[in-house]
């Protein structure tokens, strides 16, 4: 049985730690024996994840992230985030993490979309 609240906290802490510049610590603390990556811009496994987020932190040290919501069911956690990047670029992201039976992240999927200046419906994207 999965601890849904713990998995939500761990997904957020994992993402925050990696995103804000310490992906090696994020992997050490929150990732299981293997890590399957579905983002086509990131290689499969732990080290490619660390390399990608290390380079991102170097290139964009002033980026920010807000966790809008987290939803957990079974072995999955979904995070809905609002990211602000240099140059006032804003993105909405949706990430899915699969957890193993020990509460460690072992798989990841995501989708990202730039937030437009205006929408036809007037509703926010997050």
RONU-399256 format. One record per residue: residue in one letter; x, y, z of N, C-alpha, C in turn. Coordinates in Angstrom, 2 decimals, always signed. Each point is the difference from the previous one (the first is absolute). Layout:
N
REC residuo      nu      nv      nw     cau     cav     caw      cu      cv      cw
REC       A       X       Y       Z       X       Y       Z       X       Y       Z
...
# end
This chain:
126
REC residuo      nu      nv      nw     cau     cav     caw      cu      cv      cw
REC       X   +0.84   -1.19   +0.00   -0.84   +1.19   +0.00   +0.89   +1.25   +0.00
REC       X   -0.33   +0.95   -0.84   +0.79   +1.23   -0.11   -0.52   +1.05   +0.98
REC       X   +0.92   +0.75   +0.59   -0.33   +1.13   +0.86   -0.14   +1.21   -0.93
REC       X   -1.23   +0.31   -0.38   -0.24   +1.03   -1.02   +0.49   +1.37   +0.43
REC       X   -0.20   +0.36   +1.25   +0.45   +1.33   +0.47   +1.52   +0.08   +0.00
REC       X   +0.66   -1.06   +0.45   +1.47   -0.01   -0.02   +0.52   +0.06   -1.43
REC       X   -0.64   -0.73   -0.91   +0.44   +0.03   -1.40   -0.17   +1.40   -0.59
REC       X   -1.09   +0.68   +0.33   -0.18   +1.37   -0.50   +1.10   +0.92   +0.53
REC       X   +0.26   -0.08   +1.30   +1.08   +0.83   +0.58   +1.34   -0.32   -0.65
REC       X   +0.27   -1.28   -0.19   +1.29   -0.40   -0.57   +0.13   +0.42   -1.46
REC       X   -1.07   -0.06   -0.76   +0.05   +0.46   -1.40   +0.30   +1.49   -0.04
REC       X   -0.66   +0.77   +0.84   +0.24   +1.45   +0.05   +1.42   +0.29   +0.44
REC       X   +0.46   -0.66   +1.05   +1.36   +0.24   +0.49   +1.05   -0.41   -1.03
REC       X   -0.24   -1.12   -0.68   +0.90   -0.46   -1.06   +0.10   +1.06   -1.11
REC       X   -1.14   +0.42   -0.48   -0.04   +0.97   -1.10   +0.63   +1.32   +0.42
REC       X   -0.37   +0.50   +1.17   +0.54   +1.27   +0.49   +1.52   -0.09   +0.14
REC       X   +0.50   -1.06   +0.60   +1.44   -0.14   +0.22   +0.76   -0.03   -1.31
REC       X   -0.51   -0.77   -0.98   +0.67   -0.08   -1.30   -0.11   +1.32   -0.74
REC       X   -1.18   +0.56   -0.04   -0.27   +1.22   -0.77   +0.82   +1.18   +0.52
REC       X   +0.16   +0.08   +1.31   +0.71   +1.14   +0.60   +1.50   -0.23   +0.12
REC       X   +0.52   -1.07   -0.65   +1.45   -0.07   -0.16   +0.75   -1.13   +0.66
REC       X   -0.68   -0.97   +0.63   +0.74   -1.11   +0.60   -0.59   -1.34   -0.43
REC       X   +0.09   -0.31   -1.31   -0.60   -1.24   -0.48   +0.65   -1.26   +0.56
REC       X   +1.28   +0.03   +0.31   +0.65   -1.19   +0.56   -0.61   -0.34   +1.36
REC       X   -0.24   +1.01   +0.82   -0.64   -0.22   +1.30   -1.43   -0.51   -0.19
REC       X   -0.71   +0.57   -0.98   -1.37   -0.43   -0.27   -0.03   -1.48   -0.35
REC       X   +0.90   -0.43   -0.86   +0.06   -1.41   -0.40   +0.37   -0.87   +1.18
REC       X   +0.99   +0.41   +0.76   +0.45   -0.78   +1.16   -1.13   -0.21   +1.01
REC       X   -0.78   +1.03   +0.23   -1.02   -0.06   +1.05   -1.31   -0.63   -0.46
REC       X   -0.37   +0.18   -1.28   -1.37   -0.31   -0.40   -0.17   -1.02   -1.12
REC       X   +1.09   -0.43   -0.65   -0.12   -0.90   -1.14   +0.38   -1.42   +0.41
REC       X   -0.73   -0.96   -0.56   +0.24   -1.42   +0.29   +1.19   -0.54   -0.77
REC       X   +0.03   -1.33   -0.14   +1.14   -0.66   -0.65   +0.15   +0.40   -1.46
REC       X   -1.10   +0.20   -0.68   +0.05   +0.40   -1.40   -0.85   +1.24   -0.21
REC       X   +0.19   +0.66   -1.13   -0.78   +1.20   -0.30   -0.28   +0.01   -1.49
REC       X   -1.27   -0.18   -0.37   -0.43   -0.01   -1.39   -0.50   +1.40   -0.34
REC       X   +0.56   +0.57   -1.05   -0.31   +1.37   -0.38   -0.77   +0.00   -1.32
REC       X   -1.13   +0.73   -0.05   -0.79   +0.10   -1.22   +0.10   +1.37   -0.66
REC       X   +0.62   +0.99   +0.65   +0.23   +1.29   -0.64   +1.04   -0.21   -1.11
REC       X   -0.33   +0.32   -1.26   +0.92   -0.30   -1.10   +1.28   +0.84   +0.01
REC       X   +0.06   +1.04   +0.83   +1.19   +0.84   +0.06   +1.00   -0.46   +1.06
REC       X   -0.37   -1.03   +0.78   +0.84   -0.48   +1.10   +0.27   -1.48   -0.22
REC       X   +1.24   -0.41   +0.21   +0.35   -1.41   -0.15   -0.62   -0.85   +1.10
REC       X   -0.02   -1.30   -0.23   -0.54   -0.95   +0.97   +1.01   -0.23   +1.12
REC       X   -0.50   -0.17   +1.22   +0.87   -0.31   +1.12   +0.29   +1.20   +0.88
REC       X   +0.71   -0.28   +1.09   +0.28   +1.02   +1.01   +1.00   +1.05   -0.47
REC       X   +1.14   -0.44   -0.56   +1.05   +0.96   -0.36   -0.44   +0.97   -1.09
REC       X   -0.70   -0.45   -1.04   -0.48   +0.98   -0.99   -0.95   +1.04   +0.61
REC       X   -0.82   -0.42   +0.98   -0.87   +0.95   +0.71   +0.85   +1.03   +0.74
REC       X   +1.00   -0.47   +0.73   +0.89   +0.90   +0.75   +0.69   +0.97   -0.96
REC       X   +0.51   -0.52   -1.10   +0.70   +0.84   -0.98   -0.92   +1.07   -0.57
REC       X   -1.22   -0.38   -0.35   -0.96   +0.95   -0.59   -0.31   +1.13   +0.97
REC       X   -0.32   -0.34   +1.25   -0.38   +1.03   +0.96   +1.19   +0.82   +0.49
REC       X   +1.20   -0.58   -0.01   +1.20   +0.76   +0.33   +0.24   +1.09   -1.05
REC       X   -0.14   -0.37   -1.27   +0.17   +0.96   -1.08   -1.10   +1.07   +0.03
REC       X   -1.23   -0.41   +0.30   -1.11   +0.94   +0.09   +0.27   +1.04   +1.10
REC       X   +0.49   -0.46   +1.15   +0.30   +0.91   +1.11   +1.12   +0.97   -0.38
REC       X   +0.97   -0.49   -0.76   +1.11   +0.86   -0.43   -0.49   +1.07   -0.97
REC       X   -0.85   -0.39   -0.95   -0.46   +0.93   -1.02   -1.08   +0.95   +0.51
REC       X   -0.83   -0.46   +0.92   -1.16   +0.78   +0.45   -0.08   +0.01   +1.54
REC       X   +0.94   +0.63   +0.66   +0.01   -0.05   +1.47   -1.16   +0.74   +0.66
REC       X   -0.65   +0.90   -0.70   -1.05   +0.81   +0.62   -1.41   -0.49   -0.28
REC       X   -0.14   -1.22   -0.51   -1.34   -0.52   -0.26   -0.71   -0.29   +1.33
REC       X   -1.34   +0.02   -0.05   -0.80   -0.24   +1.20   -1.09   -1.02   -0.32
REC       X   -0.47   -0.67   +1.05   -1.06   -0.98   -0.17   -1.00   +0.11   +1.14
REC       X   -1.26   -0.10   -0.35   -1.08   -0.04   +1.00   -0.78   -1.29   -0.23
REC       X   -0.22   -0.74   +1.07   -0.76   -1.24   -0.08   -1.47   +0.34   +0.25
REC       X   -0.79   -0.11   -1.05   -1.40   +0.41   +0.06   -0.85   -1.10   +0.63
REC       X   +0.23   -1.24   -0.42   -0.77   -1.11   +0.58   +0.75   -1.30   -0.19
REC       X   -0.32   -0.95   +0.87   +0.54   -1.36   -0.08   -1.16   -0.97   +0.19
REC       X   -0.05   -1.01   -0.84   -1.06   -1.01   +0.06   +0.68   -1.36   +0.02
REC       X   -0.45   -0.87   +0.89   +0.60   -1.34   +0.10   -1.07   -1.06   -0.09
REC       X   +0.34   -1.08   -0.71   -0.87   -1.16   -0.11   +0.87   -1.22   -0.25
REC       X   -0.19   -1.03   +0.77   +0.80   -1.21   -0.17   +1.47   +0.31   +0.14
REC       X   +0.78   -0.36   -1.03   +1.44   +0.25   +0.05   +0.41   +1.25   -0.78
REC       X   -0.98   +0.85   -0.35   +0.27   +1.20   -0.79   -0.25   +1.30   +0.77
REC       X   +0.82   +1.00   -0.29   -0.23   +1.36   +0.48   +0.07   +0.92   -1.21
REC       X   -0.98   +0.90   -0.11   -0.01   +1.01   -1.04   +0.22   +1.36   +0.64
REC       X   +0.92   +0.78   -0.56   +0.27   +1.36   +0.47   -0.36   +0.98   -1.10
REC       X   -0.67   +1.08   +0.39   -0.36   +1.09   -0.90   +0.80   +1.19   +0.49
REC       X   +0.88   +0.54   -0.83   +0.87   +1.08   +0.46   -0.08   +1.22   -0.91
REC       X   +0.43   +1.11   +0.58   +0.12   +1.27   -0.73   +1.47   +0.39   +0.09
REC       X   +0.66   +0.08   -1.16   +1.41   +0.34   -0.04   +0.20   +1.38   -0.61
REC       X   +0.90   +0.78   +0.60   +0.37   +1.31   -0.52   +1.49   -0.04   -0.32
REC       X   +0.33   +0.34   -1.25   +1.38   -0.06   -0.47   +0.48   +1.42   -0.32
REC       X   +1.32   +0.19   -0.09   +0.53   +1.32   -0.35   -0.64   +0.52   -1.29
REC       X   -0.17   +1.30   -0.07   -0.65   +0.61   -1.14   -1.51   -0.04   +0.10
REC       X   -0.50   -0.24   +1.22   -1.44   -0.04   +0.26   -0.73   -1.06   -0.81
REC       X   +0.67   -1.08   -0.32   -0.66   -1.13   -0.64   -0.65   -0.86   +1.09
REC       X   -1.26   -0.33   -0.21   -0.71   -0.82   +0.98   -0.53   -1.25   -0.66
REC       X   +0.04   -1.10   +0.76   -0.45   -1.29   -0.51   -0.87   -0.69   +1.04
REC       X   -0.93   -0.78   -0.50   -0.76   -0.90   +0.85   +0.50   -1.40   -0.34
REC       X   +0.27   -0.79   +1.03   +0.46   -1.37   -0.23   -0.87   -0.97   +0.76
REC       X   -0.05   -1.20   -0.53   -0.67   -1.11   +0.66   +0.96   -1.17   -0.04
REC       X   +0.36   -0.49   +1.17   +0.95   -1.10   +0.13   -0.69   -1.16   +0.69
REC       X   +0.31   -1.20   -0.46   -0.47   -1.22   +0.65   +1.21   -0.79   +0.45
REC       X   -0.05   -0.48   +1.24   +1.07   -0.81   +0.56   -0.59   -1.33   +0.47
REC       X   +0.69   -1.10   -0.34   -0.39   -1.30   +0.51   +0.95   -0.39   +1.12
REC       X   -0.58   -0.48   +1.09   +0.76   -0.39   +1.18   +0.08   -1.52   +0.12
REC       X   +1.11   -0.49   +0.52   +0.10   -1.43   +0.29   -0.61   -0.29   +1.38
REC       X   +0.04   -1.23   +0.43   -0.59   -0.39   +1.27   +0.72   +0.53   +1.22
REC       X   +1.17   +0.61   -0.20   +0.77   +0.58   +1.11   -0.17   +1.51   +0.06
REC       X   -0.90   +0.55   -0.80   -0.23   +1.44   +0.01   +1.03   +0.80   -0.76
REC       X   +0.68   -0.64   -0.95   +1.03   +0.67   -0.81   -0.50   +0.18   -1.43
REC       X   +0.40   +1.10   -0.63   -0.39   +0.30   -1.36   +0.79   -0.88   -0.97
REC       X   -0.71   -0.63   -0.95   +0.67   -0.87   -0.96   -0.36   +0.29   -1.46
REC       X   -0.95   +0.94   -0.23   -0.39   +0.30   -1.37   -0.62   +1.39   -0.05
REC       X   +0.18   +0.68   -1.16   -0.47   +1.39   -0.14   -0.50   +0.28   -1.40
REC       X   -1.13   +0.72   -0.08   -0.57   +0.53   -1.24   -0.29   +1.48   +0.25
REC       X   +0.01   +0.82   -1.06   -0.37   +1.40   +0.19   -0.51   +0.63   -1.28
REC       X   -0.63   +1.15   +0.17   -0.44   +0.84   -1.11   +0.18   +1.44   +0.45
REC       X   +0.44   +0.85   -0.92   +0.24   +1.41   +0.33   -0.61   +0.86   -1.08
REC       X   -0.56   +1.13   +0.42   -0.63   +0.92   -0.96   +0.28   +1.43   +0.45
REC       X   +0.41   +0.84   -0.93   +0.22   +1.40   +0.32   -1.34   +0.67   +0.27
REC       X   -0.04   +0.87   +0.99   -1.22   +0.73   +0.34   -0.11   +1.20   -0.93
REC       X   -1.09   +0.09   -0.76   -0.15   +1.12   -0.93   -0.37   +1.28   +0.73
REC       X   +0.20   +1.13   -0.67   -0.33   +1.30   +0.57   -1.50   +0.13   +0.25
REC       X   -0.81   -0.63   -0.85   -1.45   +0.05   +0.19   -0.61   -1.31   -0.49
REC       X   -1.19   -0.28   +0.51   -0.71   -1.21   -0.41   -1.40   +0.39   -0.47
REC       X   -0.60   -0.83   -0.83   -1.35   +0.27   -0.47   -1.04   -0.15   +1.11
REC       X   +0.33   -0.82   +1.02   -0.97   -0.22   +1.07   +0.26   +0.86   +1.23
REC       X   +1.17   +0.64   +0.09   +0.30   +0.85   +1.14   +0.38   -0.74   +1.28
REC       X   +0.08   -1.33   -0.07   +0.33   -0.80   +1.17   +1.51   -0.22   +0.08
REC       X   +0.54   -0.08   +1.23   +1.42   -0.32   +0.13   +0.25   -1.45   -0.38
REC       X   +1.25   -0.35   -0.26   +0.34   -1.36   -0.40   +0.39   -0.85   +1.21
REC       X   -0.12   +0.53   +1.18   +0.36   -0.75   +1.20   -0.95   +0.32   +1.12
# end
